[in-house]
Amino acid sequence: MTDDDTARAAALLKEHRASIDRLDAILVYTLGERFKHTQAVGRLKAEHDLPASDPAREAAQIERLEDLAKRADLDPEFAKAFLNFIIREVIHHHEKFQDEGA
Ligand SMILES: C=C(O[C@@H]1C=C(C(=O)O)C=C[C@H]1O)C(=O)O
């Protein structure tokens, strides 16, 4: 391993990390936008006495996401766990709206 190799590796690492930082920003803004819509859905549900969760919709989303994950070379089990984690948080928000009579 020469000094040149080490310098090239350091430059590559820096480039990858810059890309990772940009992608993390996209993830955060994307999640922020998603939550804006789910919050609006939660208020609608609370106003119209609709249940906080919709298991049929969730099952359809999971199926769709697993398919997308496979095509994107992402572990479908990870994609499923990630979406379930987000949906649990959304339902928690919806239940709070219903408790508050939003
Ligand atoms: C956002 C909704 O509420 C819940 C949350 C969902 C989600 O985060 O995608 C999907 C279904 C519901 O359990 C909805 O009904 O569309």
PDBQT file of the ligand as one rigid body, heavy atoms in Angstrom, charges set to zero:
ROOT
HETATM    1  C1  LIG A 201     -51.946   7.299   6.524  1.00  0.00    +0.000 C 
HETATM    2  C2  LIG A 201     -52.931   6.447   6.831  1.00  0.00    +0.000 C 
HETATM    3  O1  LIG A 201     -53.078   5.925   8.134  1.00  0.00    +0.000 OA
HETATM    4  C3  LIG A 201     -52.346   4.800   8.607  1.00  0.00    +0.000 C 
HETATM    5  C4  LIG A 201     -50.933   4.923   8.267  1.00  0.00    +0.000 C 
HETATM    6  C5  LIG A 201     -50.484   4.481   7.062  1.00  0.00    +0.000 C 
HETATM    7  C6  LIG A 201     -49.165   4.939   6.514  1.00  0.00    +0.000 C 
HETATM    8  O2  LIG A 201     -48.382   5.543   7.252  1.00  0.00    +0.000 OA
HETATM    9  O3  LIG A 201     -48.927   4.724   5.317  1.00  0.00    +0.000 OA
HETATM   10  C7  LIG A 201     -51.272   3.588   6.300  1.00  0.00    +0.000 C 
HETATM   11  C8  LIG A 201     -52.469   3.141   6.752  1.00  0.00    +0.000 C 
HETATM   12  C9  LIG A 201     -53.016   3.531   8.054  1.00  0.00    +0.000 C 
HETATM   13  O4  LIG A 201     -52.885   2.462   8.986  1.00  0.00    +0.000 OA
HETATM   14  C10 LIG A 201     -53.946   6.031   5.860  1.00  0.00    +0.000 C 
HETATM   15  O5  LIG A 201     -54.964   5.442   6.259  1.00  0.00    +0.000 OA
HETATM   16  O6  LIG A 201     -53.737   6.280   4.653  1.00  0.00    +0.000 OA
ENDROOT
TORSDOF 0
